[in-house]
Amino acid sequence: MEVLIELFQNLLPVLAFIGVGWFLRKRLGINPALVSTPLVFVLIPVLVVYNVSEADSSKIALIPVLSFMVSLAMNLPALLAKKTLAKREDTNLLKSSFTFFNVLFFGLPVVSALFGKEATSILICVYLGTAVYGDIIGFFQVAKTKLSTKEAVKEILKVPFIYVFIVAIAIKIWGLEIPDSFSPVMDVVGWVVSALGMMIVGVHLDQVDFKNTKIAYFGKLLGFRMLSAALFTFLVIGGEYLLWESLDMEDYLILALLPFLPVASNISLFASFLETEEECFSLVVFFSILLSLAVVPVVAQFIPSPS
């Protein structure tokens, strides 16, 4: 019960920023770039570099590979959903919805509540794998719907994550140690990253007509996504465990949370880029958060408390 209380104490203040984002966009007409620019170009890079420097080298080499494999495998259920549940949706946006998980914005407060703040570095390793797929391969797939291959590659080179990833790995290889005095500051940065990430969701909900929303449709689609992700995550983790068993139990448990995290808010940005179905995919993000909010506390009951 204490874990559940801490879980909601961590999540609810962050989720409240969805409403803040909606209000700022609806009533004040705030430019989404005011939220996304400092988040993408400053706060997330700082958080990633710090946590990669704190992570165990063997985990950086393996955990991102495993989470990348899950994201890649999720293309299969996305294509199946396109043929059955979501025939009218854009194929590339549907793939992005299935393959890219909200590891940072939603995952940070969840992992902090269940495993402690020291486990953040493990979550960042999970994020690296999903971000390599979503921010690079996933973005390329979406960009190709409007641009030539050469132009799409140029757009990818503008993605900050590529350079953040290189810098973070270089610092780790170099062996640069960040002073412990930075830890409290990084705790604040982590919270701000989650809050602003939720604010972006609210900003993209300002044009949504909830009165005519087909809740059953989104429930089926997102339920299928979550079950598919659970299956592929089980196969990936189980395969690694049977072949090598290279990770700690806590690492496996954090990886096992991946299927229950919402759709990354990047999908709203992708829809804006395509100028298509922006309302639909804003709802995908929003309802996936509600689903995760309902499922994660149940899953948390089966996770042992950190020693």
Secondary structure, DSSP 8 states (H G I E B T S, - for coil): -HHHHHHHHHHHHHHHHHHHHHHHHHHH---THHHHHHIIIIIHHHHHHHHHHHS-HHHHHHHHHHHHHHHHHTHHHHHHHHHHT-TTS-HHHHHHHHH-B-TTTTHHHHHHHHH-GGGHHHHHHHHHHHHIIIIIIIHHHHHTTTS-HHHHHHHHTT-HHHHHHHHHHHHHHHT----GGGHHHHHHHHHHHHHHHHHHHHHTTTT--GGG--HHHHHHHHHHHHHHHHHHHHHHHHHHHHHT--S-HHHHHHHHTGGGS-B-THHHHHHHHHTSSHHHHHHHHHHHHHHHHHHHHHHHTTS----
